[in-house]
């Protein structure tokens, strides 16, 4: 819902201020009234090359990642029907274009040595309070805690001693001494949002400009998280203890969908060197589809796992993958009101100012398959 529109090279050079300017391809999306200032037909395309740098600090170690991306930020065509007459109706212009409104491409990496906690501690806390009946068969598993159970990273305490509770969990990795370990995660995001618009802007007397635009927005978001723990060192508690070599967790999420919206706008030019404008964008109504899956790998070091209930076993390389989880839901974004002014100084240049108003509390999620009340709260 928080967009970062690209626009034409001109508008990007102006930090996005465009509500009162007009005569630019970006007006097709931001304020269609600006199309009324065109007096000729034009075509334009604005490619871009972005540089994204992330720096992370974890446990005293810093990591830096650069992500570069080529894209088309804006492309469109305007057909002008300007009348070039004195006063009265001056005609208008139709515009068709595509505009990037969000860029999700980013890579984040952190790593460091940690002796305080482990991902396994999360698995234990997540599982506590319910017996092993909470874990479905592998082909129906949809969460990483269940995958941790399938790969013996956690187990119920009653297999240690029958007198212990069967709804509290332990792990041979952390329950008998917290080791020092190397923790690392790489988070890769990709994709973006684009909006295709068809808009019209009219011109009355070179004084009042008004417009309407209809938009189709697309969403393509991909997320991959790769988390690992390795180089386990139990020397502070038991130098001879060496149960596991590596834990590797990978999660993948894809969100795709489309949405619709409309934009209304006007620009008033009371005198040649000054104009002000306003536009209203309706909420975008999205229909979105999520696809999620995960896997957990536990690379045990020929570890003897004593289980009087399920049977003893020697653990080596264990791998468990979740089922593919698909869900459909709707999102209503907040409406946006924009206002702007521009002051021109002949051939010297101009100054423009924009202000946007959005109320994010008006966002709303819904689904026919499950409740989203908690998300909306």
C-alpha angles and dihedrals in degrees: 000000000000103000130195103198119207105201128165124327089256094054093043087053087056093052090249099301104145113123094108100028109074128170090089131108090238089068088077087074107023106038115353090195086079089071088071089070092064114104096179139034117262143177125204141172127193116196120189141197115203129200116205120185125185126186122194133189122198129162091344094308122111128205131187129198130185121205119190123189136181116210145154106249098183140001130166151132132232125203109202125204096181112165097204093213133136113264129333126056111000098182124239147237138255118218132193122184152138123234133185110234100174138019115201098180110127139129124206125187131179134168139167146142114272130181097172105073146350139213083252089067087061091050090052094048091046093051098042116109100038134070124243089274085084090073113083125209112286094255089057098042115123105169137061095235089063089048089053089055091049090054094047094248088129134022138172116276093234091076087066091051127355088224091062120093119272094214097058121079139213137183133215086220100062112000096081097042134340108247129209109251144170111249121193136168133183117196115192122188125182142166133055148214124267130184126207113202139187111196142169129204126189133200127214116188094330083279107084123038122182135175150175130207135185119206139198112197124197127202125203114169126166125183129183123179119190114187126177142176120198145148093057113196119191094169094121093059107020120357091193094055112101110152103151142025105194144357117204125186123184126184127185127193129180124186120186134164150112137254140191133220144154134221129206124189150161138195125200122200107189092168131015097253098045135053137161131196146183136196137185123207117197121227112281111239109212131191106200136186123204125199118187136175136159143189136202125203122192113189101198122191100234086290119184107227112199112209117161090183104047098020134265119279142172112242124217128147110350125182129183128179127194127232117264107268116207126184136171126208143156129238128197113197123205120270117250130221117195130189130183147167134200130198119196127207103194113254092343096078141257143261121228132186130193134185126187129198122203129164107206092187086075092066113114135192125197140168137182090214103053143001119273096182093116091052092050091048 
